[in-house]
Amino acid sequence: MVSDATTALLGRVVTSRAGRDRGDRYVVVAALGVDMVLVSDGARRGMDRPKKKNVKHLIVHEVAPALAARLAQGETPRDEEIRLALAEAVGAPDAGGERRAAGEAAEA
């Protein structure tokens, strides 16, 4: 059974707070149940293989309006659209491994 709480997360930008991907940004693309969602970053985790995440392991940010509308209609967004939404998110670094490489270069 999919709860209203996880369905309300569709199209939201989130940050992983636990696991090997801690600190990575994603967009919630599907709800799997009361406490599980599928997330995608459009790069390493594209729509062809989204990552399964527990909701309590996510920090929830703003809604990506274009993606939320498409997901609510039952459409599947393209990876390019997900990458664009993550790049447009306020204060969001680039998606995926690009963020880490840029962060490492800035620190050097």
C-alpha positions, 0 to 999 in steps of 0.5 A, spaced: 500 500 500 502 506 498 501 512 503 499 519 501 505 521 505 510 518 500 506 520 494 506 527 496 514 526 495 513 525 488 517 530 484 521 533 490 528 534 490 532 530 496 539 529 499 541 522 501 543 522 509 545 515 509 549 510 505 554 510 500 551 515 497 550 520 503 550 527 500 548 526 493 542 529 491 536 526 487 529 527 485 523 522 488 520 518 482 516 513 485 513 511 491 514 503 493 510 503 500 509 507 506 516 508 507 520 507 501 521 511 494 525 510 488 530 516 487 534 518 480 539 523 479 539 522 471 546 520 471 549 514 475 542 513 477 537 514 471 530 512 470 532 505 467 535 503 474 532 508 480 535 507 487 530 504 492 531 509 499 528 509 505 524 515 506 527 516 513 534 516 510 532 522 506 532 530 507 527 533 503 527 539 499 523 543 494 519 541 489 521 540 482 514 543 479 515 540 472 517 533 474 512 533 479 506 535 474 509 529 469 510 524 475 502 526 477 500 524 470 503 518 470 509 520 465 516 518 466 521 524 465 527 523 461 534 523 465 536 530 462 529 533 465 532 530 472 539 533 471 536 540 469 531 540 475 537 538 480 541 543 477 536 549 478 534 547 485 536 552 490 543 551 492 544 544 489 551 542 486 551 538 480 548 531 480 552 525 481 559 524 481 560 531 477 559 534 484 564 531 488 569 532 482 567 540 482 568 540 490 574 536 490 577 541 485 574 547 489 578 545 496 585 544 492 
